[in-house]
Amino acid sequence: MNKELLIEDLILQDLRHMQLIYGLESIGLTEEGFHSLDLCFSIAELMGMRGEESIDRFYQVYKEHIEKCRELEMTYSRENLLPLAKECYQELKKLKSI
């Protein structure tokens, strides 16, 4: 698997995980702690993001895309999350060139 596909897959896994967390919250199964996989840190490292300003913008863009998974139907397949994962990765790549 090449690096780009790996990053897209990590984003997809994080989207799937957060969709589950948001779904559990919607039916009242919440806890005081926030259960994140924190894959964004690994993804930022893989993408070579450096500098405080770049990292802050990276996390902002990443979080915006994670939040969008709330709007998508939770299905057995993760196919409906794939376009969002690809969109997120493309937006993050643009930050690298800024």
C-alpha positions in Angstrom: 0.0 0.0 0.0 1.4 3.4 -0.9 1.6 6.3 1.5 -1.4 8.2 0.0 -3.7 5.1 0.2 -2.5 4.5 3.7 -3.4 8.0 4.8 -6.8 7.8 3.1 -7.4 4.5 4.9 -6.4 6.0 8.3 -8.8 8.9 7.7 -11.5 6.4 6.7 -11.0 4.3 9.8 -11.2 7.4 12.0 -14.4 8.5 10.3 -15.9 5.1 10.9 -14.9 5.1 14.5 -16.2 8.6 15.2 -19.5 7.8 13.4 -19.9 5.0 15.9 -19.1 7.3 18.8 -21.5 9.9 17.6 -24.2 7.2 17.1 -23.7 5.9 20.7 -24.0 9.5 22.0 -27.2 10.0 20.0 -28.8 7.1 21.9 -27.6 8.3 25.3 -24.6 6.1 25.7 -22.1 8.8 26.7 -19.3 9.0 29.1 -17.4 11.9 30.5 -14.3 11.2 28.4 -14.0 11.6 24.7 -12.9 8.4 22.9 -10.8 9.4 20.0 -8.3 7.2 18.2 -6.1 10.4 17.7 -5.2 9.2 14.2 -4.9 12.8 13.2 -1.5 13.0 14.9 -0.2 10.0 12.9 -1.6 11.4 9.7 0.0 14.8 10.3 3.3 13.1 10.9 3.0 10.9 7.7 2.2 14.0 5.7 5.2 15.9 7.1 3.2 18.7 8.6 5.5 21.1 10.5 5.1 24.5 12.2 2.5 25.5 14.8 0.4 27.5 12.3 0.3 24.6 9.8 -0.5 22.1 12.4 -3.4 24.2 13.8 -4.9 24.6 10.4 -4.4 20.9 9.7 -6.3 19.9 12.9 -9.1 22.4 12.1 -9.6 21.0 8.6 -9.4 17.4 9.9 -11.9 18.1 12.7 -14.3 19.7 10.2 -14.3 16.6 8.1 -14.7 14.3 11.1 -17.8 16.3 12.1 -19.3 15.7 8.7 -19.6 12.0 9.3 -22.5 12.8 11.7 -24.5 13.7 8.6 -24.0 10.4 6.8 -26.0 7.3 7.4 -24.3 4.6 9.5 -24.1 1.4 7.3 -22.5 -2.0 7.5 -20.3 -0.9 4.6 -17.9 2.0 4.9 -18.4 2.9 1.2 -20.5 6.0 2.0 -17.5 7.4 4.1 -15.0 6.9 1.3 -15.8 10.1 -0.6 -15.5 12.1 2.7 -12.1 10.4 3.5 -10.8 11.3 0.0 -12.1 14.9 0.3 -10.4 15.3 3.7 -7.1 14.0 2.3 -7.3 16.3 -0.7 -7.9 19.3 1.6 -5.1 18.4 3.9 -2.7 18.0 0.9 -3.6 21.5 -0.2 -2.3 22.8 3.2 1.1 21.3 2.5 1.5 23.6 -0.4 0.5 26.8 1.4 
